[in-house]
């Protein structure tokens, strides 16, 4: 009878580890997402032509209402909302950069920034979700001196 060659015990463990790693990486790539290390859970950058899966705010299965969706269009150097009057509630704001410079959108209440989007280049868009209570807010671009150059908009929420 020929002599048996012992199989190292680490070989099955190694194969198992590789399988787990492959499954984990497959799960990560299936989720997609931004490769921008500075992105937050409240905002994600997308191209202007691709819809963002993060634009859906609260899950209706959890009993919470879905966020109202509005668009803020930025140009050099202005901000316009597609809604003239806002009611108190949760908003998912799609920020569209129609300008030629990099912009973002920040939402300020009583001098305190409540939410801020990622910076986006010309032709790009991103989203941010913010809770707005009744009151006055300033929507502005926080990039460089853009706010001082007129990229701010006073918004009244009822």
Buried (B, 14 or more C-beta within 10 A) or exposed (E): EEEEEEEEEEEEEEEEEEEEEEEEEEEEEEEEEBEEEEBEEBBBBBEEEEEBEBBBBBEEEEEEEEBBBEBBBBBBBBBEBEBEEBEEEBBBBBBBBBBEBBBBBBBBBEEEEBBBBBBBEBEBBBBBBBEBEEEEBBBBBBBEEBBEEEBBBEBEBE
